[in-house]
Amino acid sequence: MMNRKSVEVIKQIYKPYKYTIQGKAHILESTSGNVVIKEKGEDIRTLYEYLQSRNFTHFPALLDDSRDGINVFEYVPDTKMPKEQKAMDFIKVVALLHQKTTYYKDVSEDEFKKIYDKVHDNIEYLKYFYDNLYEEYYKEIYPSPSQYFLLNNFSKVYSSLLFSERELEVWYEKVRELKKYRVCQIHNHLCLEHFCKGKEECLLSWEKSTKDTPVLDLIGFYKNCYFDMNFETLFHEYLKYCPWSEEERLLFFIVISIPPKFELKGTEFELVKNIREVLDYVYKTESLVRPYYTVEEKQ
């Protein structure tokens, strides 16, 4: 919760003629300028100073962090444009963030083993879940529409899990001898709503930012936008500005290829819709991943 006393102080300073709440942001519009109030989390000033030291300035100005519990930011207006065009501008800024803050960190095999175990456990859990569901539905003499739909498409979902399982072993064999790996400043909450394109290009909402592999940022963004955008084009554009190693690309493909868990709640119509969403994810991901493997097979 925001500190109400601090918010009231800011209101007295700016005397807004309009006050809007959008999610966790409070927007004050006044004759002296527009500002955004957000709850104080991580040390944003230190983060901004680090980003500036790396010549990355695509973030809204921090106007006041002296108030208890809140930060006051410059309001960045957004220009209306086609979503696809905005996404291309967005992905270039993300690539720039990763490229400008890249460094290489010493790593032990244990760190890669932790990643391997986490991904492997997730795959095994989903294999067990979908296996049991298939067995349960297969026993039905008169399966419902949702049960019939899943039975007919079970092999497609399961093959994605087998692909991720197989490629995870390939990835682990490649990384277990590595002594260093790339880390950078990642935004850690990427979505198109956190990007403004006006006179300046700004990434918003840095509260979850941390230092980790850039793969995490793209995994999160993919899961947020896979259905609405042509991610193949966006990923290709990203790699032009921030190339990845084979191991990074492989890990990305492994994780995004793991299908989501089918939600068992809801009406029959909602259950069919849930299965359809899982299949949409599987097919969309396959269309992104397959061309890279086709090229390798040809070579």
RODO-2510 file (C-alpha; in nm, 4 decimals, decimal comma):
residues 299
     n   res          X          Y          Z
     1     m     0,0000     0,0000     0,0000
     2     m     0,1213     0,3502    -0,0819
     3     n     0,1911     0,5887     0,2030
     4     r    -0,1191     0,8108     0,1968
     5     k     0,0494     1,1000     0,3769
     6     s     0,3273     1,1087     0,1173
     7     v     0,0728     1,0964    -0,1663
     8     e    -0,1173     1,3883    -0,0125
     9     v     0,2061     1,5904     0,0117
    10     i     0,2707     1,5346    -0,3601
    11     k    -0,0869     1,6397    -0,4361
    12     q    -0,0325     1,9626    -0,2438
    13     i     0,2871     2,0308    -0,4387
    14     y     0,1474     1,9652    -0,7883
    15     k    -0,2199     2,0570    -0,7276
    16     p    -0,3489     1,8206    -0,9983
    17     y    -0,6648     1,8932    -1,1919
    18     k    -0,6929     1,5229    -1,2754
    19     y    -0,5937     1,2165    -1,0737
    20     t    -0,5975     0,8726    -1,2400
    21     i    -0,5093     0,5271    -1,1063
    22     q    -0,3765     0,2782    -1,3626
    23     g    -0,2825    -0,0507    -1,1988
    24     k    -0,0190     0,0320    -0,9366
    25     a     0,0570     0,3765    -1,0826
    26     h    -0,1135     0,7017    -0,9808
    27     i    -0,1015     0,9683    -1,2533
    28     l    -0,1275     1,3349    -1,1579
    29     e    -0,2053     1,5850    -1,4338
    30     s    -0,1402     1,9482    -1,3450
    31     t    -0,0562     2,2820    -1,5050
    32     s     0,3003     2,2466    -1,3741
    33     g     0,3500     1,9076    -1,5438
    34     n     0,2350     1,5490    -1,5223
    35     v     0,3916     1,2988    -1,2825
    36     v     0,3502     0,9337    -1,1850
    37     i     0,3508     0,8096    -0,8271
    38     k     0,4477     0,4492    -0,7555
    39     e     0,5060     0,2536    -0,4385
    40     k     0,8724     0,2467    -0,3425
    41     g     1,0386    -0,0930    -0,3834
    42     e     1,3952    -0,1518    -0,4939
    43     d     1,6548     0,1267    -0,4924
    44     i     1,5570     0,2783    -0,8259
    45     r     1,8070     0,5638    -0,8054
    46     t     2,1017     0,3243    -0,7742
    47     l     1,9658     0,1188    -1,0650
    48     y     1,9255     0,4290    -1,2823
    49     e     2,2798     0,5434    -1,2006
    50     y     2,4122     0,2040    -1,3041
    51     l     2,2163     0,2068    -1,6300
    52     q     2,3420     0,5568    -1,7091
    53     s     2,6985     0,4418    -1,6465
    54     r     2,6393     0,1828    -1,9192
    55     n     2,4997     0,4501    -2,1562
    56     f     2,1438     0,3203    -2,1299
    57     t     1,8912     0,5987    -2,0648
    58     h     1,5582     0,4523    -2,1767
    59     f     1,3722     0,4982    -1,8488
    60     p     1,1483     0,7715    -1,7019
    61     a     1,3220     1,0360    -1,4921
    62     l     1,3033     0,9882    -1,1156
    63     l     1,1850     1,3271    -0,9863
    64     d     1,1575     1,2587    -0,6140
    65     d     1,2517     0,9572    -0,4016
    66     s     1,2730     1,1454    -0,0722
    67     r     0,9146     1,0717     0,0345
    68     d     0,8320     0,7857     0,2651
    69     g     0,7044     0,4813     0,0724
    70     i     0,6694     0,6384    -0,2732
    71     n     0,8687     0,7430    -0,5792
    72     v     0,7670     1,0240    -0,8119
    73     f     0,8512     0,9810    -1,1802
    74     e     0,8238     1,1952    -1,4883
    75     y     0,5130     1,1096    -1,6888
    76     v     0,6072     0,9785    -2,0336
    77     p     0,3326     1,0249    -2,2959
    78     d     0,2803     0,7439    -2,5425
    79     t     0,2355     0,7871    -2,9172
    80     k    -0,0438     0,5924    -3,0838
    81     m     0,0944     0,3546    -3,3450
    82     p     0,0320     0,0021    -3,4751
    83     k     0,1087    -0,2568    -3,2087
    84     e     0,3475    -0,4437    -3,4395
    85     q     0,5508    -0,1294    -3,5053
    86     k     0,5661    -0,0459    -3,1363
    87     a     0,6787    -0,4027    -3,0595
    88     m     0,9728    -0,3690    -3,3006
    89     d     1,0855    -0,0473    -3,1291
    90     f     1,0365    -0,2132    -2,7919
    91     i     1,2468    -0,5210    -2,8709
    92     k     1,5366    -0,3042    -2,9933
    93     v     1,5399    -0,1187    -2,6601
    94     v     1,5345    -0,4502    -2,4699
    95     a     1,8246    -0,5807    -2,6801
    96     l     2,0135    -0,2572    -2,6120
    97     l     1,9570    -0,2978    -2,2377
    98     h     2,0973    -0,6511    -2,2442
    99     q     2,3867    -0,5704    -2,4752
   100     k     2,5048    -0,2598    -2,2860
   101     t     2,4935    -0,4245    -1,9415
   102     t     2,6469    -0,7601    -2,0388
   103     y     2,9345    -0,9062    -1,8418
   104     y     3,0589    -1,2596    -1,7836
   105     k     3,0408    -1,4234    -1,4452
   106     d     3,2340    -1,7192    -1,3091
   107     v     3,0072    -2,0164    -1,2697
   108     s     3,0211    -2,3575    -1,1091
   109     e     2,8566    -2,6697    -1,2460
   110     d     2,6186    -2,6571    -0,9479
   111     e     2,4546    -2,3420    -1,0849
   112     f     2,3781    -2,5091    -1,4173
   113     k     2,2641    -2,8197    -1,2301
   114     k     2,0095    -2,6112    -1,0396
   115     i     1,8675    -2,4809    -1,3675
   116     y     1,8658    -2,8321    -1,5113
   117     d     1,6868    -2,9757    -1,2073
   118     k     1,4239    -2,7012    -1,2006
   119     v     1,3373    -2,7377    -1,5694
   120     h     1,3547    -3,1183    -1,5557
   121     d     1,1213    -3,1332    -1,2539
   122     n     0,8697    -2,9134    -1,4345
   123     i     0,8780    -3,1375    -1,7422
   124     e     0,8366    -3,4534    -1,5335
   125     y     0,5464    -3,3032    -1,3430
   126     l     0,3632    -3,2111    -1,6647
   127     k     0,4322    -3,5520    -1,8206
   128     y     0,2804    -3,7152    -1,5119
   129     f    -0,0159    -3,4741    -1,5208
   130     y    -0,0977    -3,5276    -1,8895
   131     d    -0,0342    -3,9055    -1,8696
   132     n    -0,2831    -3,9418    -1,5859
   133     l    -0,5350    -3,7201    -1,7581
   134     y    -0,5102    -3,9240    -2,0775
   135     e    -0,5555    -4,2519    -1,8895
   136     e    -0,8565    -4,1134    -1,7026
   137     y    -1,0251    -3,9789    -2,0159
   138     y    -0,9440    -4,2886    -2,2224
   139     k    -1,1480    -4,5022    -1,9816
   140     e    -1,4623    -4,2967    -2,0462
   141     i    -1,7160    -4,4840    -2,2593
   142     y    -1,8777    -4,1583    -2,3663
   143     p    -1,6143    -3,8853    -2,3308
   144     s    -1,7285    -3,5250    -2,3041
   145     p    -1,6318    -3,2777    -2,5803
   146     s    -1,3356    -3,1498    -2,3764
   147     q    -1,2173    -3,5033    -2,2980
   148     y    -1,2474    -3,6051    -2,6629
   149     f    -1,0649    -3,2896    -2,7699
   150     l    -0,7732    -3,3615    -2,5361
   151     l    -0,7541    -3,7299    -2,6353
   152     n    -0,7310    -3,6337    -3,0024
   153     n    -0,4546    -3,3798    -2,9388
   154     f    -0,2677    -3,5499    -2,6569
   155     s     0,0242    -3,6558    -2,8796
   156     k     0,0874    -3,2956    -2,9865
   157     v     0,1111    -3,1707    -2,6310
   158     y     0,3176    -3,4679    -2,5168
   159     s     0,5623    -3,4378    -2,8053
   160     s     0,6451    -3,0843    -2,6903
   161     l     0,7351    -3,2202    -2,3482
   162     l     0,9527    -3,4905    -2,5029
   163     f     1,1259    -3,2317    -2,7204
   164     s     1,2073    -3,0156    -2,4169
   165     e     1,3233    -3,3196    -2,2220
   166     r     1,5579    -3,4319    -2,4996
   167     e     1,6979    -3,0834    -2,5645
   168     l     1,7514    -3,0243    -2,1936
   169     e     2,0012    -3,3114    -2,1915
   170     v     2,1765    -3,1611    -2,4939
   171     w     2,1926    -2,8213    -2,3227
   172     y     2,3316    -2,9643    -2,0000
   173     e     2,6065    -3,1479    -2,1828
   174     k     2,7059    -2,8226    -2,3510
   175     v     2,7125    -2,6043    -2,0391
   176     r     2,8546    -2,8387    -1,7763
   177     e     3,2114    -2,7607    -1,8879
   178     l     3,1618    -2,3843    -1,9078
   179     k     3,3488    -2,1681    -1,6581
   180     k     3,1713    -1,8392    -1,7319
   181     y     2,8277    -1,7338    -1,8442
   182     r     2,6689    -1,4077    -1,9525
   183     v     2,4591    -1,2004    -1,7137
   184     c     2,3125    -0,8553    -1,7631
   185     q     2,0550    -0,6203    -1,6184
   186     i     1,7176    -0,7663    -1,7025
   187     h     1,3886    -0,5822    -1,6700
   188     n     1,2161    -0,8985    -1,5424
   189     h     0,8616    -0,7779    -1,6173
   190     l     0,8555    -0,7249    -1,9927
   191     c     0,5322    -0,6523    -2,1727
   192     l     0,4339    -0,3966    -2,4324
   193     e     0,2326    -0,2036    -2,1718
   194     h     0,5623    -0,1232    -1,9976
   195     f     0,6987     0,0638    -2,2992
   196     c     0,6235     0,4196    -2,4085
   197     k     0,7178     0,5584    -2,7482
   198     g     0,7057     0,9372    -2,7554
   199     k     0,9876     1,1868    -2,8019
   200     e     1,1897     0,9333    -2,6032
   201     e     1,1636     0,5543    -2,5835
   202     c     1,1128     0,4429    -2,2251
   203     l     1,0843     0,1132    -2,0440
   204     l     0,8607     0,1514    -1,7394
   205     s     0,8121    -0,0452    -1,4154
   206     w     1,1654    -0,1388    -1,3127
   207     e     1,0685    -0,2594    -0,9647
   208     k     1,1461    -0,6258    -1,0424
   209     s     1,4703    -0,5615    -1,2316
   210     t     1,7694    -0,7777    -1,1438
   211     k     2,0926    -0,9164    -1,2881
   212     d     2,0532    -1,2541    -1,4571
   213     t     2,0642    -1,4239    -1,7955
   214     p     1,8873    -1,2280    -2,0738
   215     v     1,7053    -1,5514    -2,1563
   216     l     1,4727    -1,4898    -1,8599
   217     d     1,3526    -1,1580    -2,0007
   218     l     1,2663    -1,3083    -2,3387
   219     i     1,0915    -1,6088    -2,1798
   220     g     0,8688    -1,3753    -1,9789
   221     f     0,7976    -1,1528    -2,2772
   222     y     0,7204    -1,4500    -2,5015
   223     k     0,4674    -1,5905    -2,2570
   224     n     0,3017    -1,2485    -2,2347
   225     c     0,2721    -1,1866    -2,6083
   226     y     0,3034    -1,5144    -2,8025
   227     f    -0,0577    -1,5148    -2,9203
   228     d    -0,0892    -1,1523    -3,0287
   229     m     0,2428    -1,0864    -3,2015
   230     n     0,4731    -1,2289    -3,4634
   231     f     0,7446    -1,3330    -3,2231
   232     e     0,9550    -1,4887    -3,4994
   233     t     1,0189    -1,1409    -3,6416
   234     l     1,0741    -0,9873    -3,2980
   235     f     1,3219    -1,2573    -3,1948
   236     h     1,5157    -1,2200    -3,5195
   237     e     1,5305    -0,8424    -3,4668
   238     y     1,6461    -0,8858    -3,1065
   239     l     1,9324    -1,1168    -3,2081
   240     k     2,0582    -0,8583    -3,4589
   241     y     2,1323    -0,6210    -3,1708
   242     c     2,2136    -0,8710    -2,8971
   243     p     2,3389    -1,2042    -3,0372
   244     w     2,3056    -1,5105    -2,8162
   245     s     2,5308    -1,8069    -2,7707
   246     e     2,4088    -2,1495    -2,8795
   247     e     2,3563    -2,2442    -2,5137
   248     e     2,1393    -1,9375    -2,4455
   249     r     1,9240    -1,9926    -2,7516
   250     l     1,8859    -2,3612    -2,6667
   251     l     1,7742    -2,2879    -2,3109
   252     f     1,5200    -2,0364    -2,4400
   253     f     1,3720    -2,2890    -2,6833
   254     i     1,3613    -2,5609    -2,4171
   255     v     1,1711    -2,3516    -2,1636
   256     i     0,9190    -2,1931    -2,4013
   257     s     0,8496    -2,5341    -2,5608
   258     i     0,7146    -2,6687    -2,2318
   259     p     0,3344    -2,6441    -2,2730
   260     p     0,1266    -2,4846    -1,9981
   261     k    -0,0811    -2,6986    -1,7657
   262     f    -0,4390    -2,7531    -1,8795
   263     e    -0,6754    -2,5916    -1,6291
   264     l    -0,9434    -2,8370    -1,5158
   265     k    -1,1875    -2,5783    -1,3791
   266     g    -1,4960    -2,4334    -1,5435
   267     t    -1,7909    -2,5259    -1,7612
   268     e    -1,7570    -2,7671    -2,0518
   269     f    -1,7251    -2,4721    -2,2875
   270     e    -1,4495    -2,3232    -2,0705
   271     l    -1,2676    -2,6580    -2,0542
   272     v    -1,2621    -2,6826    -2,4350
   273     k    -1,1396    -2,3231    -2,4493
   274     n    -0,8606    -2,4043    -2,2000
   275     i    -0,7414    -2,6973    -2,4124
   276     r    -0,7557    -2,4780    -2,7222
   277     e    -0,5311    -2,2234    -2,5497
   278     v    -0,2764    -2,4933    -2,4641
   279     l    -0,2771    -2,6106    -2,8268
   280     d    -0,2454    -2,2544    -2,9560
   281     y     0,0615    -2,2133    -2,7378
   282     v     0,2129    -2,5410    -2,8625
   283     y     0,1575    -2,4601    -3,2311
   284     k     0,2768    -2,1014    -3,1995
   285     t     0,5931    -2,2108    -3,0208
   286     e     0,6616    -2,4832    -3,2726
   287     s     0,6423    -2,2293    -3,5573
   288     l     0,9082    -2,0194    -3,3809
   289     v     1,1434    -2,3043    -3,2869
   290     r     1,1212    -2,5400    -3,5852
   291     p     1,2994    -2,3203    -3,8463
   292     y     1,6149    -2,3070    -3,6324
   293     y     1,6272    -2,6855    -3,6151
   294     t     1,5469    -2,7201    -3,9845
   295     v     1,8499    -2,5050    -4,0679
   296     e     2,0717    -2,7172    -3,8442
   297     e     1,9447    -3,0394    -4,0005
   298     k     2,0184    -2,9065    -4,3512
   299     q     2,3698    -2,8071    -4,2489
***
